Amino acid sequence: MSPMHSNLYKTFNPNYRTPDGFYKQLDSEFHFDFDPCPPNPSFDGLKIRWGVSNYVNPPYGKEIRNWLIKALVEKITNHSSTVFLLPAYTDVKWFHEIVLPNASEIRFIKGRLTFDGNNNTAPFASMIVVFKP
């Protein structure tokens, strides 16, 4: 690849953190009491009980399905609400099999987010997915 075209390709770390201001807006609406998937966790959020109002920005990739399933389990067993920040991949199985039939709300975000730790916007659109009991 020539240096002239190197700016055409962006890399995206699947563990980038939620933009702080964006998180604060969501928190003011949903009043989160737990993040089962924080940066550099000291626990496995897929193996513990979640809070009443959860915020999840999962590692992007194949793991998204596991986090969505865990949120549904928490919704049913603990009457928990969960708000996800996800890539707006409406063509994947987890979207059609888990999100569409179970989400209380889906919000598509206008424009592309700049995640904390990255100087560029994400190379994909994002959405908020809400599961409520």
Secondary structure, DSSP 8 states (H G I E B T S, - for coil): --GGGGGG-----TT-B--HHHHHHHHHHH---B-SS-SS-SS-TTSS---SEEEE---SSTTHHHHHHHHHHHHHHH--EEEEEEE--TTSHHIIIIIHHH-SEEEE-SS----BT-SS--SS-EEEEEE--
